[in-house]
Amino acid sequence: MVALRPATRATALSLAMAAVLVASFSFARIAQAADVSQDKMPASYAAMMKMKPMDVMHMMDTEKTGFVPKEQFMKFHEGMFDKMDKNKDGKLAREEWLGQIHSTP
């Protein structure tokens, strides 16, 4: 291992800390962007399948970057599941999947 002078070591440490800070802000931005409003999502999976593929992608790409990171993709589908699970039992029945059931009071 190469020994660094104190000034070089401090500079390297500062650069490493800056890189970690930038990475953490970037991840927070992606996680925040993945918060898709429930009212913009299709009511059912069947309704989503009737949409144009690029329209679905644009719903997930809230930052308008032209791509969908895995975090945004997964967050969108978790939101779809939550919206479709009308009785909130953690499962989708046939009627919920097709959008044939409404929320229970």
SVG drawing of the C-alpha trace seen along z (x, -y; Angstrom):
<svg xmlns="http://www.w3.org/2000/svg" viewBox="-69 -19 73 34">
<polyline fill="none" stroke="black" stroke-width="0.4" points="0.0,0.0 1.2,-3.5 1.6,-5.9 -0.1,-9.2 1.1,-12.6 -1.3,-14.1 -2.6,-16.8 -3.2,-14.1 -4.9,-11.8 -7.2,-14.7 -8.0,-15.5 -8.8,-11.8 -11.0,-11.6 -12.9,-14.7 -13.5,-13.4 -14.7,-10.1 -17.1,-11.8 -18.4,-14.1 -19.0,-11.0 -21.0,-9.3 -23.0,-12.5 -23.8,-12.8 -24.8,-9.2 -27.1,-9.4 -28.9,-12.5 -29.2,-10.7 -30.9,-7.7 -33.3,-10.0 -34.2,-11.7 -35.1,-8.4 -37.1,-7.2 -39.0,-10.5 -39.6,-10.4 -41.1,-6.9 -44.0,-8.2 -46.7,-7.9 -50.1,-9.4 -52.8,-6.7 -55.3,-8.7 -53.0,-8.7 -52.7,-4.9 -55.0,-2.7 -57.9,-1.2 -56.9,2.4 -54.3,4.5 -56.7,5.1 -57.0,1.3 -53.2,0.9 -52.8,3.7 -55.1,1.6 -52.8,-1.3 -49.9,-2.0 -46.7,-0.7 -44.9,-4.1 -47.8,-5.7 -47.3,-3.3 -43.5,-3.9 -44.1,-7.7 -46.3,-7.2 -43.4,-5.5 -40.8,-8.0 -41.9,-10.9 -38.6,-12.7 -38.8,-12.5 -35.4,-11.0 -36.3,-8.6 -35.7,-5.5 -37.2,-3.8 -34.8,-2.7 -35.7,0.5 -36.7,-1.5 -39.3,-3.5 -40.6,-0.4 -41.1,1.5 -42.6,-1.4 -45.1,-1.9 -46.2,1.8 -46.5,1.7 -48.8,-1.3 -50.8,0.6 -51.2,3.6 -52.3,1.3 -54.8,-0.4 -56.2,2.8 -56.5,4.6 -59.9,3.0 -60.5,5.1 -56.9,4.6 -56.4,8.3 -53.0,8.4 -54.3,10.6 -55.8,9.8 -59.0,11.8 -60.2,12.2 -62.6,9.3 -59.9,7.0 -57.5,7.9 -60.1,7.1 -61.3,4.0 -64.8,5.4 -65.0,4.7 -65.2,1.4 -63.7,0.3 -65.5,1.6 -66.5,-1.0"/>
</svg>
